[in-house]
Amino acid sequence: MYRIATTPEFDTNLKRLDRDIARRIIKKTEWLSHHPETLRFPLKNPPKDLKGIQKYRIGDYRVLLWVDHKERQITLYGVEHRRSVYDDI
């Protein structure tokens, strides 16, 4: 099992979401901590300060995260609707 860490930006994004959607995202990220092998979608052409960031689709939302297999940790960077997530990066 991998440990889940969040950034302040992720926490802010999550609080803005509808309660049911936020629950779904939390439930799925907990599932990911038990199945990190499913995280294999790196973001193409990320900014240099976000090197190695990955995306994970949960319905119409995208969770941006880093996976550290050595430390067995998943760091959740942000979550946004699929229409706007790539505009803010």
C-alpha positions in Angstrom: 0.0 0.0 0.0 1.2 3.5 -0.9 0.8 6.5 1.4 -1.3 9.4 0.1 -0.1 13.0 0.5 -1.9 16.1 -0.7 -0.8 19.6 -1.7 -2.7 22.7 -0.5 -3.8 23.2 -4.1 -5.4 19.7 -4.1 -7.2 20.4 -0.8 -8.5 23.7 -2.2 -9.7 22.1 -5.4 -11.4 19.3 -3.6 -13.3 21.6 -1.3 -14.8 23.4 -4.3 -16.3 20.3 -5.7 -19.8 18.9 -5.1 -19.8 16.6 -2.1 -20.7 13.5 -4.1 -17.9 14.1 -6.6 -15.4 14.8 -3.8 -16.3 11.5 -2.1 -15.9 9.6 -5.4 -12.4 11.2 -5.9 -11.4 10.3 -2.3 -12.6 6.8 -2.6 -10.8 6.3 -5.9 -7.5 7.8 -4.6 -7.7 5.4 -1.7 -8.2 2.6 -4.2 -5.1 3.9 -6.1 -3.0 3.6 -3.0 -3.6 -0.2 -3.1 -3.2 -0.4 -6.9 -0.4 2.0 -7.9 0.5 -0.1 -10.9 -2.6 1.4 -12.7 -0.9 4.9 -12.6 0.8 5.0 -16.0 -0.4 8.1 -17.8 2.3 10.8 -17.6 1.2 14.3 -18.7 2.7 15.2 -22.0 4.9 18.4 -22.1 4.4 19.5 -18.5 6.1 22.7 -17.2 9.6 22.0 -15.9 8.5 22.6 -12.3 5.9 19.7 -12.7 8.2 17.2 -14.2 7.0 13.6 -13.8 3.4 14.6 -13.0 0.7 12.1 -14.0 -3.0 12.3 -14.7 -5.8 10.0 -13.6 -9.3 10.1 -14.9 -12.2 9.9 -12.5 -15.4 10.6 -14.5 -15.2 14.1 -15.9 -12.4 15.1 -13.6 -8.7 14.7 -13.8 -6.5 14.2 -10.8 -2.9 15.3 -11.2 -0.4 13.5 -9.1 3.2 12.2 -8.6 4.0 8.6 -7.8 7.2 7.9 -5.9 7.7 4.1 -6.0 10.8 4.2 -3.9 9.1 6.0 -1.1 5.8 4.3 -1.8 3.9 7.6 -1.9 1.3 9.2 -4.1 1.2 13.0 -3.9 -2.0 14.5 -5.1 -1.3 17.9 -6.8 -4.7 19.0 -8.0 -8.2 18.0 -9.3 -10.2 19.8 -11.9 -12.9 19.3 -14.6 -11.4 17.9 -17.8 -12.3 21.0 -19.7 -10.2 23.3 -17.6 -7.5 21.2 -16.0 -4.9 21.6 -18.8 -5.5 25.4 -19.1 -4.3 26.0 -15.6 -1.0 24.1 -15.9 
